[in-house]
Amino acid sequence: TLRGGASITASADLASTSFTLLATPVEQWRHRTFGDDAAAPLAADDGDADHDGVENLLEYALSMDALTPDVSLMPAALVLSDHLAFSYIPAAPDVTYRVESSTDLLTWSTTDVEPVTVVNPQPPNRISIRFKNPMSTSARAFLRLNVTR
C-alpha cells in the first residue's frame, strides 16, 4: 500500500500497486538489459539473445552487451614470458571466476594455473593467470574462463 502523507483521511486516499524486487545484481542487470523480457528463455543465464555464441551469464560477468554481438570483447589468450596466459576484468560481484587449463580439451583443472603479477594493470582490477609450464616444455595447453553463480 502506498500512502500519500499526513493528508490521508479516508481509505479512498490509498492506492495499491505490485512491484518486482530485484534482489541480486544479476537480476538487476537482467532487468536493465532485457526489460519486460527479463524472464524469457533468451534472457536466462544460458541464453544467447544476440546469437554471438556467448551465454548471458558470461556477458554479464565480463560487462559485455547481451543484445549486441560483441565476441571481439572476449578475453583472449596471449603469450607472456614463454607461458600461455589469460587476462580478464571481473565485472560482477555475484559470480565466481575460475581460469582452468587443459592439455587435451577434455580434462580441465585449476592446478596447473597461477596468478601473474602485472605492474600497474589497466584497468587496475585486471586479473592475469598463466599456465604453470612454459610453452617450450608443453606440447599443448589450453585456458578457459569458467563463470558460475
N, C-alpha and C positions, 0 to 999 in steps of 0.2 A: 504494500500500500504506500502510495506517495502522499505526503502531507504538504500543504502549502504554507504553513506557518501559523502564527498566533491568530490569524483572522478566520480560521476554520471554525464554523459554528454549527454545522449540520453534516450529516453523513453524505449529503449531496455534494459537499465540497471535496470529497475524497475521490481519488481515481486509482485504478489498478492497472498494472501492466506486467508483462512477462519479460524476462531478460535471460541471456545466457552468460554464465560466469565462466570466463576464460582463465582457468586456474594456473596453467603452466605456460612457460614461454613458447613451447612448440604449438600449443593451442592458439595462443595469441598470434603467432606467425601465420598459422594456417588460416585463421580468420582474416588477417590483413591481406594475405596473398590470394585466397580463393573466395572471400566474401561469403555470400549466401550458399556457395557450393562447397564450403569447408567440410561438410560431412559426406560429400560424394566420393565414390571409389577412387577417382583420379587425384583426389586431394589426400589420400591415405599415405602413410609412411612409405609404402612400397609402390605408390602410384608414380606416374611419369607424365604429368599433364602436358608438358611441352615436347614430349616424344624425342628427347635428346639422349636417351639411354642412361640418364642419371636419375635415380629414385629421389622422391621428395625429401626423405629424411637426410640424405647426403646434401641435397641442395640447401636445406635449412642449416645443416651443421657447418657448411662452408660459405654461408651467406651468398648463395647464388640465386638466380631468378628462376623460380619453378615454372614460370609461364613463358619464358623465352629461351629457346635453345642456346646454351652458353657453355657447351662442353669444353671450349677453349680455356675456361677459367678453372678447370680441374687441376689440382696439383700434379706435377709431372716428376718422374724420376730424373735424377741427374747424377753425374759422377763428381765425387768430392774426395780429393786426395786418394785416388785409386779405389774408392769404395762406392758402391751403389748407394745413393741417398735419396731421401724423400723429404719434402718440407711442406707444411700446411699451416693455415691460420685458423685456429679454432674460433668459432663464432657463436656457438650455442652453449649455454650454461647447463642444460639438462640432458646432454648426451655424453657418452663415453667414446673417446677417440683411441684407437689402438692400431699401431702400424705393425703389420705382420710380414714375415718373409717366407719364401718357399724356394726350393731348388727344382721342384717338379710340377708346380701349379696344382698339386693335389693335396699336399700336407702343408698347412700354414701354422706358423708359430711366432711367438714374440721373444723366444730365447736367443735368436741369432740377430737381434737388432739392438742398437744402443743409441742414446741421445748424442747429438753433436752440439758442442758449444760454438755458437757463432757470435762474434763480437758485433754488437750493435745491429741485430737483425732488423730488417724492415718488412713489415711493421714490427714493433717491439715484441709482440706476442707470437711471432712466427716460431714454430717448433720444427726442428730438423732432426731426422733419425737416419741412421745408416745401417747397412748390412755389416756385421762384425768382420767378416773375412774380406780381404782385399780382392778386387776383381781378378787380379792375376793368379790367385790361388783357387778361385771358384769357377767351375765350368759354367754354371748358370745360377742366376739369382733373380728373384722377383720380389717386389714390395707392393703392398696394398694397404689402403686405409680402411679400417673396419669401424663403422659408426653404429652404435646401439643406444637405445634408451630404455 
